[in-house]
């Protein structure tokens, strides 16, 4: 599609659609701009984004001028929605003084340019000059790519290496290869993981066998370990074409050319190359993640919130680890991983939730006073997990790490038991000192929670009860020796006389004085 600008001959009149929530703004554009001199016509207008989308889908204009801030659907959402349906449509946004960030977002969506308010005839004509260049480039593009296919491929390959700097590279590429990539109109990018060195040749052969794809061209590029398939279209691809392309992608897997393939929407304009590549790469990631041979990013459905049952399940894992019920802990891990697999989570969220489980386990191992390791090697879960791309493999890796943690905990137990025995001996010898749980745990090189669990399991009493038991046994001995109660409580580690008497009665069943009397000892 091309447009004549400022009197050029042989160009079709272009249809322009105006969108602004201010009635006077639209009236001004329609009346003040000499659209006929620009070889264009206003085919319609709307005062909100939703109405504009409905009319644009019917009228199929070549160019849309839209405001950004509007009630309901704003200008950015309108651009994104139209581009999904009519990728060849060109957009210009009208931006207010305080809307620069909106304008930058619009440029990332591939709009031609933005016009600052107030809008003038001069600004419209200046931007229309850029629109005209794009239409002219599109007209030349089909002819150039037929005559200079190798040069086109080389130019595109350079862009694929650094797609973030497209606009800066275009003049150099045009001078170097003699092709104007601004004319790249409709294209789709698929990214695949090839099988063997002959994968590219197999893909080309299968492409030729799919005759319904004849109104399009295929270029194949290597990017690291991936193959990039660039499909360009002579006309707007219809549903039948997209169905055939789907069958083509599936045949690539069935014929053993690729392991998996992913693609997204049809894009328009060379500035959209970066986003088309991201679509393809993300779609391939999901194909590998879901264990599917082909993924169309537009059909993908996933959740962005983890299931609420995860929290309770995580608490169960902590409980089972701390009570030494490791088989129960592993069973709970398997249940939570099955829950994650069935939740259709977004890929990064799935990684994140599995890593959260791993960090819970690492925290429990850390309570022993040491960091969990891999046979003496530092364990880096965020690095290891990225070696896996399929949900099932990520889940299996997570389960295997927990199994390793349990084995690590069992190996630690014999050492910890000796430490707990030493701690018990220390308490027996230093019962008359201040013996807080964190202090004694630190002597063993353990976290208080883990030490408390191990102490109770090995001694048969929790830490506080055991200390009180030892202290009361010594208190009874001192009472039997005839010492006064007021001279005893500090000797057995209590700081408060009243608290000592209350604790003695609760544990022995009588007050210290009553105990002395039962022994036949007079005051």
Secondary structure, 3 states (H helix, E strand, C coil): CCCCCCCCCCCCCEEEEEECCCHHHHHHHHHHCCCCCCCEEEEEEECCHHHHHHHHHHHCCCEEEEECCCCCCCHHHHHHHHHHHCCCCEEEEEECCCCHHHHHHHHHCCCCEEEECCCCHHHHHHHHHHHHHHHHHHHHHHHHHHHCHHHHHHHHHHHHHCHHHHHHHHHHHHHHHCCCHHHCCEEEEEEEEECCCCHHHHHHHHHHHCHHHCCEEEEEEEECCEEEEEEEECCCCCHHHHHHHHHHHHHHHHCCCEEEEEECCCEECHHHHHHHHHHHHHHHHHHHHHCCCEEEHHHCCCECCCCCHHHHHHHHHHHHHHCCCHHHHHHHHHHHHHHHHCCCECHHHHHHHHHHHHHHHHHHHHCCCCCCEECCEECCHHHHHHHCCCHHHHHHHHHHHHHHHHHHHHHHHHHHHHHHHHHHHHHHHCCCCCCCHHHHHHHCCCCHHHHHHHHHHHHCCCHHHHHHHHHHHHHHHHHHCCCCHHHHCCCCCCCCHHHHHHHHHHHHCCCHHHHHHHCCCCC
